[in-house]
Amino acid sequence: MITKLPGYYTVEEACGVLDRSHGMICRYIRQGLLKAIDLGGQLLLEQGEVHEFQPPPRGNPNFRKQDESNPKADNDL
């Protein structure tokens, strides 16, 4: 474990800020949604980027409610 670097969060600290699990933070990093630097095996995230991050909506996008402005022809019964 490295000492705390000013301006950076560890993955564990980012979990608390974003209210997400360790696995989700790592997934966001793998998907390129969050940038991290690897410092001796410890992933560090810039604090500003963590605070500006907007996590994608939870759940399966295939089951989310249809956009009301673009309804399908389901109403043509």
N, C-alpha and C positions, 0 to 999 in steps of 0.2 A: 504494500500500500504506500502510495506517495503522500507527501504532505499537501495540504490544501494550496492550490494555486489561485491567486486573485483573478476574478473574471471568468472562472470556469467552474462547472459542476461535474461531479462524477455521475455515472449512470444512476446510482442509488439516490443521489440528491435530486436529479432530474425527475426521478419517479415521484418523489414527494411534491415537487412543484407542479407537475402535470397530472398528478393523481392517476398514474398508469403503472402497470407492473414492470419489472425489470425486463421481462421478455418483450413487452410491447415497445419499450424504449429501444431495445436492440433491434427489433423489427423495423422501426422507423429509421434507424441508422442504416440498416441493410438496404431498405427501399429508397434511400436517398432523401427522405423527408427531413431528417435531421443530420447535420454534419458533426462529426466527432473526429478528434485526433487521438491516435494511439501513442501513449507515452509509457513505454516500458510495460506494455500489457494492460495498462489502465486507460479506459476510454474517457475522454474529457470533452464536454460540450460547452460552447460559449454561453454564458449566462443570458446575454441579450437575445440570442437566437432561441433559447429555451423559453424565455418569457414571451416572445413574439409568436411562437409556434402555435398553430391551430390544428389540433389533432383531427384526422378525418372522422366522420360520424361512425359511431359503433354499429355493428350489425352487418348483415349481408345486404349489399346494395340491390340485389335482385328482389328483395322483399320490402324495400322502402316504399312509402306512399308515392303514387304517381304525381308528377308535376301537374298542378291544376290548369296551367296555361297551355298544356299540350296533352289533352285527354285522348285516349285511344277510342276506337269505335265500339267500345264495350257498352255504350249507352244506346246503341242502335238496335234494341231488342224488338 
